[in-house]
């Protein structure tokens, strides 16, 4: 089974770390939710994993492939995708269809 693993993952915005030293393992096929108040770093964490923001420290791996600092399209090719919310990009699709866009 392939896992998405974050080890000591740190992401900064405007030069200040906003997500620090995250350790997380998500098995293949699992659905995982990030919950927290506004400003807690949920979006920064996801954007860092997806390669939109560059991590300051730590690693992102899928199985034995190190994706840390790779371009977003390379990360997507490895099977990691971000589906934006709140932008009504795919508003004509059902919730199920929106989720399946990332697959």
C-alpha positions as CSV (number, residue, x, y, z in Angstrom):
1,X,0.0,0.0,0.0
2,X,1.2,3.5,-0.9
3,X,1.0,6.2,1.7
4,X,1.3,10.0,1.6
5,X,3.8,10.8,4.4
6,X,4.7,14.2,5.7
7,X,7.8,14.3,8.0
8,X,8.8,17.4,9.9
9,X,7.0,19.4,7.2
10,X,7.1,23.2,7.6
11,X,5.5,25.8,5.3
12,X,6.0,29.6,5.5
13,X,4.0,32.5,4.1
14,X,5.6,36.0,3.8
15,X,8.7,34.6,5.4
16,X,7.0,33.4,8.6
17,X,6.4,29.7,9.3
18,X,2.6,29.1,9.5
19,X,2.7,25.3,9.6
20,X,5.5,23.8,11.7
21,X,6.9,20.3,12.0
22,X,3.9,18.3,10.8
23,X,4.2,14.5,10.9
24,X,1.3,12.8,9.1
25,X,0.7,9.5,7.2
26,X,-2.3,8.9,5.1
27,X,-2.8,5.4,3.6
28,X,-3.8,5.0,0.0
29,X,-7.5,5.2,-0.5
30,X,-8.2,7.0,2.8
31,X,-10.2,10.2,3.1
32,X,-8.7,12.6,5.5
33,X,-10.1,15.9,6.7
34,X,-8.1,18.9,8.1
35,X,-10.2,20.8,10.6
36,X,-9.4,24.0,12.3
37,X,-10.3,27.7,12.6
38,X,-9.5,30.3,10.0
39,X,-5.8,31.0,10.0
40,X,-4.8,27.7,11.5
41,X,-2.7,26.7,8.4
42,X,-5.0,24.2,6.7
43,X,-4.7,25.8,3.2
44,X,-1.0,26.4,3.7
45,X,-0.4,22.8,4.5
46,X,-2.4,21.5,1.5
47,X,-0.8,24.0,-0.9
48,X,2.7,23.1,0.4
49,X,2.0,19.4,-0.2
50,X,0.7,20.2,-3.7
51,X,3.8,22.2,-4.5
52,X,2.1,25.5,-4.8
53,X,3.9,26.8,-1.8
54,X,7.5,25.7,-1.2
55,X,8.3,23.9,2.1
56,X,10.9,25.4,4.4
57,X,11.7,22.1,5.9
58,X,10.7,18.4,6.0
59,X,9.6,16.0,3.3
60,X,6.6,14.9,1.3
61,X,6.7,11.3,0.1
62,X,4.3,9.1,-1.7
63,X,5.5,5.6,-1.1
64,X,9.3,5.8,-1.7
65,X,9.0,8.8,-4.1
66,X,10.2,12.1,-2.5
67,X,8.0,14.9,-3.9
68,X,9.4,17.6,-1.7
69,X,9.8,20.8,-3.7
70,X,8.7,19.3,-7.0
71,X,6.5,21.3,-9.4
72,X,2.8,21.0,-8.9
73,X,2.3,19.1,-12.2
74,X,4.9,16.5,-11.1
75,X,3.1,16.0,-7.7
76,X,-0.2,15.6,-9.5
77,X,1.3,12.9,-11.8
78,X,2.4,11.1,-8.6
79,X,-1.3,11.0,-7.6
80,X,-1.6,13.9,-5.2
81,X,-4.1,16.5,-6.2
82,X,-5.9,19.5,-4.6
83,X,-9.4,20.3,-5.6
84,X,-10.1,24.0,-4.8
85,X,-13.2,24.9,-2.9
86,X,-15.2,28.0,-2.7
87,X,-14.3,29.2,-6.2
88,X,-17.2,27.7,-8.1
89,X,-14.8,26.4,-10.7
90,X,-16.8,23.3,-11.4
91,X,-20.2,24.5,-10.1
92,X,-22.2,22.5,-12.7
93,X,-20.9,19.2,-11.3
94,X,-22.3,17.2,-8.5
95,X,-20.3,16.9,-5.2
96,X,-19.3,13.4,-6.2
97,X,-18.1,14.6,-9.6
98,X,-16.1,17.4,-8.1
99,X,-14.4,14.9,-5.8
100,X,-13.6,12.5,-8.6
101,X,-11.9,15.3,-10.6
102,X,-8.8,14.7,-8.4
103,X,-8.7,10.9,-9.2
